[in-house]
Amino acid sequence: MSLTFEVWEHALVNGKIEGLDFNTSVVPVESLDRSISQDLDAIIGTSTMNPWEISVNPKDGTLGLEGLKRREFTEY
């Protein structure tokens, strides 16, 4: 089944995953509904994951954030 929708607006956002900053563009939607056990606030796809080098561990579903961690700035 294929789903098509028209995008009328998008926004740039600054976000955090486990305290690590990133930015991306988003398309607002009315509702994302629920996952298996929790409400969804956002869905992050490859257009965000690739530039920030975010990966998914298929064994447990956790995110690999090594790319975000490398970009963390430490002030001296």
Wavefront OBJ file of the C-alpha trace (Angstrom):
o trace
v 0.000 0.000 0.000
v 1.325 3.417 -0.913
v 0.433 6.610 0.927
v 0.808 10.013 -0.680
v 0.407 13.372 1.040
v 1.060 16.987 0.194
v 3.447 19.018 2.323
v 2.161 22.539 2.958
v 4.727 23.635 5.502
v 7.993 22.592 7.083
v 10.169 23.948 9.860
v 13.753 23.841 11.054
v 14.176 22.589 14.603
v 16.954 22.113 17.125
v 16.507 18.904 19.063
v 18.195 16.671 21.612
v 18.590 12.929 21.820
v 19.916 11.782 25.179
v 21.213 15.311 25.792
v 23.053 15.551 22.449
v 22.099 18.490 20.212
v 21.185 18.181 16.539
v 19.157 20.147 14.013
v 16.897 19.022 11.172
v 13.919 20.017 9.073
v 10.492 18.666 9.974
v 7.014 18.393 8.521
v 4.340 19.038 11.160
v 1.493 16.526 11.337
v -1.667 16.547 13.407
v -0.956 13.337 15.307
v 1.604 10.533 15.363
v -0.581 8.294 17.535
v 1.050 5.693 19.780
v 3.828 3.162 19.476
v 3.760 -0.174 21.273
v 4.048 1.352 24.743
v 4.403 5.136 24.481
v 3.179 8.286 22.787
v 5.223 9.412 19.805
v 6.475 13.007 19.651
v 8.523 12.672 16.467
v 9.702 10.240 13.846
v 13.290 10.660 12.700
v 14.141 9.281 9.279
v 17.192 8.907 7.108
v 17.259 12.594 6.145
v 18.218 13.295 9.780
v 20.007 10.068 10.655
v 22.529 10.064 7.803
v 24.094 13.535 8.267
v 24.297 13.064 12.045
v 25.493 9.440 11.702
v 22.685 8.081 13.881
v 22.261 4.316 13.554
v 19.784 1.767 14.890
v 20.882 -1.416 16.654
v 18.530 -4.050 15.168
v 18.986 -6.415 18.126
v 17.482 -4.113 20.744
v 16.195 -1.059 18.832
v 18.551 1.371 20.568
v 20.116 4.297 18.747
v 23.832 4.504 17.997
v 24.760 8.114 18.744
v 28.504 7.947 18.150
v 28.258 10.528 15.327
v 26.476 13.011 17.602
v 28.945 12.342 20.410
v 31.918 13.118 18.141
v 30.419 16.535 17.393
v 29.992 17.411 21.055
v 31.875 20.622 21.804
v 33.948 20.871 24.949
v 34.898 24.369 26.079
v 38.275 24.827 27.761
l 1 2 3 4 5 6 7 8 9 10 11 12 13 14 15 16 17 18 19 20 21 22 23 24 25 26 27 28 29 30 31 32 33 34 35 36 37 38 39 40 41 42 43 44 45 46 47 48 49 50 51 52 53 54 55 56 57 58 59 60 61 62 63 64 65 66 67 68 69 70 71 72 73 74 75 76
